[in-house]
Amino acid sequence: MSDLIFSDSFINGEFYKTATRFSVDDPATGKSIIEVSDIDEQGVNTAINAAKGAFVKLKATNATERSDTLMRWYELVIKHKQTLATLMTKEQGKPLKESLGEIDYGAGFIKWFAEQAKRSYGDVIPATDNQHRLTSYKQPIGVVAGITPWNFPVAMVTRKVAPAYAAGCSFILKPSEHTPLCAIALAYLADQAGFVKGAFNVLVSQNAKDVGKMLTDSEVVRKFTFTGSTEVGKQLLSQCAETIKKTSMELGGNAPFIIFDNADIDDAIDGLMAAKFRNSGQACVAANRIFIQRSIMDKVLNKLTSKVAGLKVANGFEDEVDIGPLIYPEAKQKVQQLINDALSKGASLIGEQRDLGGSFQNPVIVNNVTPEMNIYHQEVFGPVLSIIPFDDEAEVLALSNDVPYGLAAYFYSQNIKQIYRVSEALEFGMVGVNEGVISNPVAPFGGVKQSGLGREGGHQGLDEYLEEKYVCIKV
Ligand code: SIN
């Protein structure tokens, strides 16, 4: 199909239709794009069996074959880049230029893991006597199930499915009910690329809780991978405990973005704009608490205010748009509640709150944020800059680390000693130094503390789908 819009789940290389349907809406207009099938219990069981059968077939493939198949998938995704990006802006709302960027980013995971498929090396272990030979090698874990979010509807899928296939695992994906269309299109293209039938199944459902429970309860599913909120991640982890599944959890963040007084201020502001306003602020790695050293506060705020005022908020298909709609109206209400709570506790607004209608939220700066305010502790997931002044390095490190999350952190400094000190002291899984966008398929993405378990991307991303087997041979 030329527009790659499909309305049903995808199981064992075929579309799976059900009578119950729900609407996928365009967040910019609030209008329905299409009605999609809501998976039933039988569909989930069919997918589990299909994935089980596919895993047996995958065992008969070798790494080079899987690498070649992944490379064909990569090429198809790139060939359909414009169509997939259009689909993404329709169902997710982000500006088309960002959707195009996400297709490259998402395809990058496929290419990277096509290459890494051939590099899952084992060990030959020096024996402790002359009668034994000790080796250790990696085997695919088996059937994997995953749940992916709506904020990056392509990249969050490819960075799970590509390493799983590279390792030789089959996959059952439950994408967000807000953005299932990109996921189905990806599975359709994977099938066209020659994926083993049943190796990539997509379950479309608006009932993540029940589908998630069936997947976590299944004895067949050996690994569960989730990207989403810490709250839901904890629930899924406890469900996975019953069958002792291997898990990867990419959960919430509360990223500090620190500008020290020796920073290149223009550079820092460019980095901040990117770290904050990518996807209208709807990213777990988005800058959430912006710490600015008091001595440069006025200078930074003046420049920042004029940059923010120049941002265009509109439908993602309009020219030169910087900020699209938030995913749904309740998301905007939550952002406004956070702003109002901060203002009621003594913060001040730079710029004005304008009612742009629908799910559109204009960007604002909230100054003098303190730990007493909800906005300090919660992921804003919207285009709001929360500004916190600080006096010295020790103070800002203590504030940055004093949260239960540890996904991404950023800081701007031109002092090399400070760069080493601060990057080592920040209790976060990823640190951007003089850089506001750090995600990259070749590097390990993931958090510490309540931000998650495991890593995606990098050479580490493949290991998440492999088990180590130690073999001791008596000779
Ligand atoms: C996220 O923050 O939700 C993922 C963003 C990324 O991969 O850069």
Residues whose N, C-alpha, C, O or C-beta is under 5 A from the ligand:
A	BS01	SIN	A283 C284 V285 S439
